[in-house]
Structure formats: C-alpha cells, structure tokens
Amino acid sequence: MHRPSTVTVYRDIRPMAGEPADLVAVDGVFAARVPDGAVAEVVDGRRRIAVPTLVDAHIHPDKTAFGEPWYSRRPAATLADHVHGDVELYEAQRTPVGERALRLLSHAAVSGTRAVRAHVDVAPAFGLDPLDGVAAAREALLGVLDVQIVAFPQHGVQRLPGVADLLEEAVRAGLADVVGGLDPAGFDGDRPGQLDTVFGLAERYGAAVDIHLHDTGEPGLGPLRDICARTRALGLAGRVTVSHAFCLAGLPEAELDAIASRLADAGVALTTAALGEATVLPFRELAERGVLVALGSDGVRDAWSPFGDADMLHRAHLLGRCIDARLDEELDACLALAAHGGAKLLGLPTVDFSPGSPADFMLLAGECVPQIVVDLPARAMVVRGGRIVARDGARNHVAAATSGVRP
C-alpha cells in the first residue's frame, strides 16, 4: 500500500538571508513544489532567516557536568593532571553518564545541531560503561540528532595495560564507529606502538580513525606525517581525522604548505575547536590547499574547563573571535565551517536549500548571516528532516517522545 508523503511548507522564509520564499519539505528533503494531490502542513516563517543546522565534529558528552551541581576543579598543569581530573569528576557524579549525555546532546539539538561526533573515554577506570551510556542517549535521540561515537583512549594506549583490549572490544561489539588515539609521542611515549594498534583495529574492523594531537613542534608534526603515510598505505583516505593538531597553528607558510600537501594527498581531515587564538587552525588556508577541516565544541563543563555549552552557533562566534574576524566574508566562513565541514567529515549530505538536499535548518531573526554569527539570536525553530524538533529552545512535544536511557 502506498504511504502518503509527509509535506510541510515553510512560508515566508529567507534562506541564507536572501529574498523571502516558501520552502517545501517532502519526506525529509527539500522539493521544488508540493506534489500533486498532497496535503501540506503550512508553517509561517515570519521572514526569519533560515540557515542549515550545524554539525559538532568533536564533543565529549560522557565527561560533562552540564546541568549538574557546580563542580570545583583542581589545578592542573599537565595532560596527566587533566586525565586524573576526569576520573575524579566521573566518580563524583551521581547522575549516570547516559542521563548526562542525553541532557547535553538534547541541548545541542535544540540549539540547532543536527549531528555530532562524540568522543567517549575508554579506560580500565571506566570500562565500557561510558560507551553504553552515550549509545543509549543516541538511541533516545534518533530522528532528532545523529551521533557518531569514537572509542577514545584518553589515558593512552600503550602506557596503560588493558586499553588496547577495550578499544578492540568497543569496535568489535559495534559500540563505537571510530577508533581514537592520543598524542602518540608526547603522552603515550610510543608512537609506532599506538599507531600500530589504532590503525590495526581500523583495518581489521572497518572502523574510521580520529586521533587527538595536542603536541606541538616535532612531537606533533612527526606523528602527523606518520598518520598521513599510514592512511595512504592502508587506503583509508576520507576515514582518518586528526583532532586539534595544535602543531599546525602558527606554522610559517612554507611549512604549512608542505604538511597541508601531505594531508590533502592522504585524505586526512582535521578538526579544530576554537579554544584560543594560539591554537585555532588556519582553516581557510588549509581548505585552499585541499584539506578538510571541521569545527567542534570539545569539552563542555568537564574536568578540563568550566566553559562550553554545545551550541555550535556560539562556537562559530568563538571561532570568529579567535581569528579576529571583521569582514562579512570572514564571519560567513565561520558559519560555513560549522555547517558544512563537519557534515562532510561525518558523511552527511550538504544542506543548501536546493531540491533534494536535507530539510535540516533553523530559523532565526536577523538582518544577515554575519549578524547572526555575532549576535547569536534565539533559535525560533529547529527543523530536522522537514519536521520541527524544537521551538524557542525547547524540544517539540513530538520529538521529545523518547523512551529514556540506561545508565
């Protein structure tokens, strides 16, 4: 029996702050017109601006204390100090990971995010419980937010016995889509060993790779070159990401050209989180050289920092501040990175409001896109697959009908 199409007309909308138009969504994608004989729901857009919903390419939802009682952090001078702080916060939280992750990711969705790549700690201190919790949150948000999960060895791979086995269990059991890594030279102290493990698991189980790289100078650049070589050798172009890559920030042009050529040739992508002027990646220059760059939130009110809100429009705003954006085209580029860089990284279709593209967008009051990035207006409406999932910062009652999560 033929199932009737779900059709919604969003009337009097300004796509990307252009001229007012009617947007037609049919079965989750944009269409040129309402199909013959179809009955359409009509939603008044009130001449608000429509921009694509955004993609958070790097977030840690298992670590968050978002929405919890205030947590006072201890001083931390080294990466090892921060790792120890993660364990302390985990043990101090009364609310299970699944509930905290669901709260944070729901907030991301109502703020206009359509997908995230979630890095979830895998270590003997936690076992696989954080992965179970985030996977349950993902299930509860089906149809509202896409969640790709990384098994992330925050405590190292080689320096701590048992981590490699947990990573393998995570990808073998399907709890993780991506196998992670962390500072093979500076923190793990065994670059070949960690990369052998991570790329070996990727090859064996068909997983993607996403490696945190905080090290600067040669301790960062050396592993980055090695990652490129291994990606090429294993035919993993488009499936390997290096997160943060602080070693690329502030490189002289000739050195940036050389390493960007390696990254583009190997098909290795990068993520940045706009954590500060000194570490933000030169994403426009890298894109000009053929390197895919995406934007993420990183930690949200975790042991590392009391800041963060999982609002990717706010993150685009912070990116603009980090690069000292003044011109409209610079502010446009910040929003485009939040909208399209992560979408390409996660293998999602681009939202460009043309027929056939996903009907995933949000409506905001404003004059133009640069002003939206600066002023951060309220999200009047968030639409996913043609369906309204949030209004005025709250989950729509239809989208909120979830069954809850396990701890």
C-alpha positions as CSV (number, residue, x, y, z in Angstrom):
1,M,0.0,0.0,0.0
2,H,1.4,3.4,-1.0
3,R,2.2,5.6,2.0
4,P,1.3,9.3,1.6
5,S,4.1,11.8,1.6
6,T,4.8,14.0,4.6
7,V,4.7,17.5,3.2
8,T,5.3,20.8,5.0
9,V,5.5,24.3,3.5
10,Y,7.6,26.7,5.5
11,R,6.1,30.0,4.3
12,D,7.9,33.4,4.0
13,I,11.4,32.2,4.8
14,R,14.7,33.9,3.9
15,P,17.2,31.2,3.1
16,M,20.7,32.4,4.0
17,A,19.1,35.9,4.5
18,G,18.1,36.1,0.8
19,E,14.8,37.1,-0.6
20,P,11.6,35.7,1.1
21,A,10.5,32.3,-0.3
22,D,8.4,29.3,0.6
23,L,10.4,26.2,1.4
24,V,8.7,22.9,0.6
25,A,9.8,19.8,2.6
26,V,8.7,16.4,1.3
27,D,9.6,13.3,3.2
28,G,12.6,14.9,4.8
29,V,14.1,16.7,1.8
30,F,13.5,20.0,0.0
31,A,11.3,19.9,-3.1
32,A,10.6,22.3,-5.8
33,R,6.8,22.2,-5.2
34,V,4.1,20.4,-3.3
35,P,3.4,17.1,-5.0
36,D,0.1,16.8,-6.9
37,G,-2.7,15.7,-4.6
38,A,-0.6,16.1,-1.4
39,V,-2.0,17.8,1.7
40,A,0.6,20.1,3.2
41,E,1.0,21.5,6.6
42,V,1.8,25.2,6.4
43,V,4.2,26.9,8.9
44,D,4.6,30.7,9.0
45,G,8.3,31.6,9.0
46,R,7.6,35.3,9.6
47,R,10.5,36.3,7.3
48,R,13.1,34.8,9.6
49,I,16.4,33.8,8.2
50,A,17.0,30.1,7.5
51,V,20.5,28.6,7.9
52,P,21.5,25.0,7.9
53,T,21.5,23.1,11.1
54,L,25.1,22.7,12.3
55,V,27.5,19.7,12.9
56,D,29.6,19.3,16.0
57,A,32.6,17.3,14.8
58,H,34.3,17.0,18.2
59,I,32.5,16.8,21.6
60,H,33.0,14.8,24.8
61,P,29.4,14.1,26.1
62,D,30.5,11.4,28.6
63,K,32.7,13.8,30.6
64,T,30.1,16.6,31.1
65,A,28.8,18.0,34.3
66,F,26.4,20.2,32.3
67,G,23.2,20.7,34.3
68,E,24.7,19.1,37.4
69,P,25.6,20.9,40.7
70,W,28.7,23.0,40.4
71,Y,31.9,21.1,40.3
72,S,35.1,22.8,41.6
73,R,38.1,21.8,39.6
74,R,41.6,21.3,41.0
75,P,44.7,23.0,39.5
76,A,46.1,21.0,36.5
77,A,49.4,21.7,34.8
78,T,49.9,18.7,32.6
79,L,47.8,16.4,30.4
80,A,48.3,13.7,33.1
81,D,46.7,16.0,35.7
82,H,43.7,16.6,33.4
83,V,43.3,12.8,32.9
84,H,43.3,12.3,36.7
85,G,40.7,15.0,36.9
86,D,38.5,13.1,34.5
87,V,38.5,10.1,36.9
88,E,37.7,12.3,39.9
89,L,34.8,14.0,38.1
90,Y,33.4,10.7,36.9
91,E,33.5,9.3,40.5
92,A,31.9,12.4,41.9
93,Q,28.9,12.5,39.6
94,R,25.7,11.0,41.0
95,T,23.9,11.2,37.6
96,P,24.7,8.3,35.2
97,V,26.6,9.0,32.0
98,G,23.6,8.2,29.8
99,E,21.4,10.8,31.5
100,R,24.1,13.5,31.5
101,A,24.9,12.8,27.8
102,L,21.2,12.9,26.9
103,R,20.8,16.2,28.6
104,L,23.8,17.7,26.9
105,L,23.0,16.3,23.4
106,S,19.4,17.3,23.7
107,H,20.5,20.9,24.4
108,A,22.8,20.7,21.3
109,A,19.8,19.6,19.2
110,V,17.5,22.4,20.3
111,S,20.4,24.9,19.8
112,G,20.4,23.9,16.1
113,T,22.9,20.9,15.8
114,R,21.9,18.0,13.6
115,A,24.8,15.7,14.2
116,V,27.8,15.2,16.5
117,R,31.0,13.1,16.6
118,A,31.1,12.0,20.3
119,H,34.5,11.1,21.8
120,V,33.9,8.7,24.7
121,D,36.6,7.7,27.2
122,V,37.7,4.0,27.1
123,A,40.0,3.1,30.0
124,P,40.2,0.5,32.8
125,A,38.9,3.1,35.2
126,F,35.5,3.2,33.3
127,G,35.4,0.0,31.3
128,L,32.8,0.4,28.5
129,D,30.1,2.0,30.7
130,P,30.5,5.5,29.2
131,L,30.1,4.0,25.7
132,D,26.9,2.2,26.8
133,G,25.6,5.5,28.2
134,V,26.3,7.6,25.1
135,A,24.9,4.8,22.9
136,A,21.7,4.9,24.9
137,A,21.5,8.7,24.5
138,R,22.0,8.2,20.8
139,E,19.1,5.8,20.6
140,A,16.8,8.2,22.5
141,L,17.6,11.0,20.0
142,L,17.0,9.0,16.8
143,G,15.5,11.3,14.2
144,V,16.5,14.4,16.1
145,L,20.3,14.2,16.3
146,D,22.8,11.9,14.6
147,V,25.5,10.7,16.9
148,Q,28.7,9.1,15.7
149,I,30.8,7.5,18.6
150,V,34.6,7.4,18.9
151,A,36.2,5.0,21.4
152,F,38.7,7.5,22.8
153,P,41.8,6.3,24.8
154,Q,42.2,9.5,27.0
155,H,44.5,7.6,29.3
156,G,46.8,6.5,26.5
157,V,47.0,3.2,24.6
158,Q,50.5,1.9,25.3
159,R,51.2,3.4,28.7
160,L,48.2,1.7,30.4
161,P,47.7,-2.1,30.2
162,G,44.2,-3.1,29.0
163,V,43.3,-0.1,26.9
164,A,44.1,-1.7,23.6
165,D,41.8,-4.7,24.5
166,L,39.0,-2.3,25.5
167,L,39.3,-0.4,22.2
168,E,39.1,-3.7,20.3
169,E,36.0,-4.8,22.3
170,A,34.3,-1.5,21.7
171,V,34.7,-1.6,17.9
172,R,34.1,-5.3,17.6
173,A,30.8,-5.0,19.6
174,G,29.7,-2.1,17.5
175,L,29.6,0.3,20.4
176,A,32.0,2.6,18.6
177,D,32.1,3.7,14.9
178,V,35.6,5.2,15.2
179,V,38.7,4.2,17.0
180,G,40.6,7.0,18.7
181,G,44.1,7.8,19.7
182,L,46.0,10.4,21.8
183,D,49.4,12.1,21.4
184,P,51.4,9.1,20.3
185,A,54.7,10.7,21.1
186,G,54.2,13.2,23.9
187,F,51.7,11.3,26.2
188,D,51.8,7.7,25.2
189,G,55.6,7.7,24.6
190,D,55.4,5.0,21.9
191,R,54.4,6.5,18.6
192,P,54.8,3.3,16.5
193,G,53.1,1.2,19.1
194,Q,50.0,3.3,19.4
195,L,49.6,3.9,15.7
196,D,50.1,0.2,15.0
197,T,47.2,-0.6,17.5
198,V,44.9,2.1,16.2
199,F,45.4,1.6,12.5
200,G,45.4,-2.2,13.0
201,L,41.9,-2.0,14.6
202,A,40.7,0.3,11.8
203,E,41.9,-2.2,9.2
204,R,40.6,-5.2,11.0
205,Y,37.1,-3.9,11.8
206,G,36.5,-1.4,9.1
207,A,36.4,1.5,11.6
208,A,37.4,5.1,10.9
209,V,40.2,6.8,12.9
210,D,40.2,10.0,14.9
211,I,43.4,10.8,16.8
212,H,43.8,13.7,19.3
213,L,47.1,15.5,18.7
214,H,47.9,18.2,21.3
215,D,51.7,18.1,20.9
216,T,53.4,21.0,19.2
217,G,56.6,21.1,17.2
218,E,58.2,17.9,16.0
219,P,56.4,15.7,18.7
220,G,53.2,16.8,16.9
221,L,54.4,17.1,13.3
222,G,56.3,13.7,13.3
223,P,53.2,11.7,14.2
224,L,51.1,13.8,11.8
225,R,53.4,12.8,8.9
226,D,53.3,9.1,10.1
227,I,49.5,9.2,10.2
228,C,49.4,10.5,6.6
229,A,51.7,7.7,5.5
230,R,49.7,5.0,7.2
231,T,46.5,6.4,5.8
232,R,47.8,6.3,2.3
233,A,49.3,2.8,2.7
234,L,46.0,1.3,4.0
235,G,43.8,3.1,1.5
236,L,41.9,5.0,4.3
237,A,41.6,8.3,2.6
238,G,38.5,10.1,3.9
239,R,38.3,7.9,7.0
240,V,41.1,9.4,9.2
241,T,40.9,12.6,11.2
242,V,43.4,14.4,13.4
243,S,41.7,16.4,16.2
244,H,43.2,19.7,17.4
245,A,46.5,19.4,15.6
246,F,47.9,22.3,17.6
247,C,51.3,21.8,15.8
248,L,49.8,23.4,12.7
249,A,48.8,26.6,14.4
250,G,51.2,29.5,13.6
251,L,53.4,27.5,11.2
252,P,55.3,29.6,8.6
253,E,53.7,29.5,5.2
254,A,56.3,27.2,3.6
255,E,56.0,24.6,6.4
256,L,52.2,24.8,6.3
257,D,52.2,24.3,2.5
258,A,54.4,21.1,2.9
259,I,52.3,19.5,5.6
260,A,49.0,20.5,4.1
261,S,50.1,18.9,0.8
262,R,50.6,15.6,2.7
263,L,47.3,15.9,4.5
264,A,45.4,16.6,1.2
265,D,47.2,13.9,-0.7
266,A,46.5,11.3,2.0
267,G,42.9,12.4,2.6
268,V,43.4,13.1,6.3
269,A,40.9,15.6,7.8
270,L,41.3,17.9,10.8
271,T,39.1,19.3,13.5
272,T,39.5,22.5,15.5
273,A,37.6,23.7,18.5
274,A,38.4,27.4,18.5
275,L,39.9,27.1,22.0
276,G,42.1,30.2,21.6
277,E,44.0,32.4,19.1
278,A,47.2,30.5,19.6
279,T,45.8,27.0,18.8
280,V,43.0,27.6,16.3
281,L,43.7,26.0,12.9
282,P,44.1,28.3,9.9
283,F,41.1,26.6,8.4
284,R,40.7,28.9,5.4
285,E,44.3,28.5,4.3
286,L,44.1,24.7,4.8
287,A,40.9,24.5,2.8
288,E,42.5,26.4,0.0
289,R,45.2,23.6,0.0
290,G,42.6,20.9,-0.2
291,V,42.4,19.9,3.5
292,L,39.0,19.2,5.0
293,V,38.6,21.0,8.3
294,A,35.6,20.7,10.7
295,L,34.6,22.5,13.9
296,G,33.7,21.1,17.3
297,S,32.8,22.0,20.9
298,D,35.4,19.8,22.6
299,G,34.7,19.5,26.3
300,V,31.6,21.0,27.9
301,R,31.8,21.9,31.6
302,D,34.0,19.0,32.3
303,A,37.1,18.5,34.5
304,W,39.2,20.3,31.9
305,S,37.2,23.5,31.9
306,P,34.1,25.1,33.4
307,F,33.2,26.6,30.0
308,G,31.3,25.2,27.0
309,D,27.7,24.9,26.0
310,A,27.4,22.6,23.0
311,D,25.9,25.4,21.0
312,M,27.6,25.3,17.6
313,L,26.4,28.8,16.6
314,H,28.1,30.1,19.7
315,R,31.2,28.0,18.7
316,A,31.1,29.7,15.2
317,H,31.0,33.0,17.1
318,L,34.0,32.0,19.2
319,L,35.9,31.0,16.1
320,G,35.3,34.4,14.6
321,R,36.7,36.0,17.8
322,C,39.8,33.7,17.6
323,I,40.6,34.7,14.1
324,D,39.7,38.4,14.7
325,A,37.0,38.3,12.0
326,R,35.9,41.7,10.9
327,L,34.7,41.3,7.3
328,D,31.3,39.7,6.4
329,E,33.0,37.0,4.3
330,E,35.1,36.0,7.4
331,L,32.0,35.7,9.6
332,D,30.3,33.8,6.8
333,A,33.2,31.4,6.7
334,C,32.9,30.7,10.4
335,L,29.2,29.6,10.0
336,A,30.0,27.6,6.8
337,L,32.7,25.7,8.7
338,A,30.1,24.8,11.4
339,A,27.5,23.8,8.9
340,H,29.5,22.0,6.2
341,G,32.9,21.0,7.4
342,G,31.5,18.5,10.0
343,A,28.8,17.3,7.6
344,K,31.4,16.3,5.1
345,L,33.5,14.7,7.8
346,L,30.6,12.6,9.1
347,G,29.5,11.7,5.5
348,L,26.3,13.7,5.7
349,P,24.8,15.5,2.7
350,T,25.2,19.2,2.4
351,V,22.2,21.4,3.3
352,D,22.0,24.1,0.5
353,F,18.1,24.5,0.3
354,S,18.0,23.1,-3.2
355,P,15.6,20.4,-4.2
356,G,16.9,17.0,-2.9
357,S,19.0,18.4,-0.1
358,P,18.1,17.6,3.5
359,A,15.4,19.7,5.0
360,D,17.5,20.4,8.1
361,F,17.6,24.1,9.1
362,M,16.9,26.6,11.8
363,L,15.1,29.9,11.8
364,L,16.4,33.0,13.5
365,A,15.5,36.7,13.5
366,G,18.1,38.9,12.0
367,E,19.3,41.0,9.1
368,C,22.1,38.9,7.6
369,V,24.3,35.8,8.3
370,P,27.3,37.8,9.7
371,Q,25.0,39.5,12.2
372,I,23.6,36.1,13.3
373,V,27.2,34.9,14.0
374,V,27.9,38.0,16.1
375,D,24.5,38.4,17.9
376,L,23.6,34.8,18.5
377,P,19.8,35.2,18.3
378,A,17.5,32.7,19.8
379,R,16.6,29.6,17.7
380,A,13.0,30.3,17.0
381,M,12.6,26.9,15.3
382,V,14.8,23.9,14.5
383,V,13.8,21.6,11.7
384,R,15.2,18.1,11.1
385,G,14.1,16.0,8.1
386,G,11.4,18.5,7.4
387,R,10.0,18.1,10.9
388,I,10.0,20.7,13.7
389,V,12.1,19.2,16.5
390,A,12.4,22.4,18.7
391,R,10.8,25.7,19.2
392,D,12.3,28.6,21.2
393,G,14.9,26.5,22.8
394,A,12.7,23.6,23.9
395,R,12.2,20.1,22.4
396,N,9.0,19.8,20.4
397,H,6.5,17.5,22.1
398,V,6.6,15.1,19.1
399,A,10.4,14.9,19.1
400,A,10.5,14.6,22.9
401,A,8.6,11.3,23.0
402,T,11.6,9.1,23.7
403,S,11.8,6.1,26.0
404,G,14.7,7.3,28.2
405,V,18.2,5.9,28.6
406,R,20.0,3.3,30.5
407,P,22.7,4.4,33.0
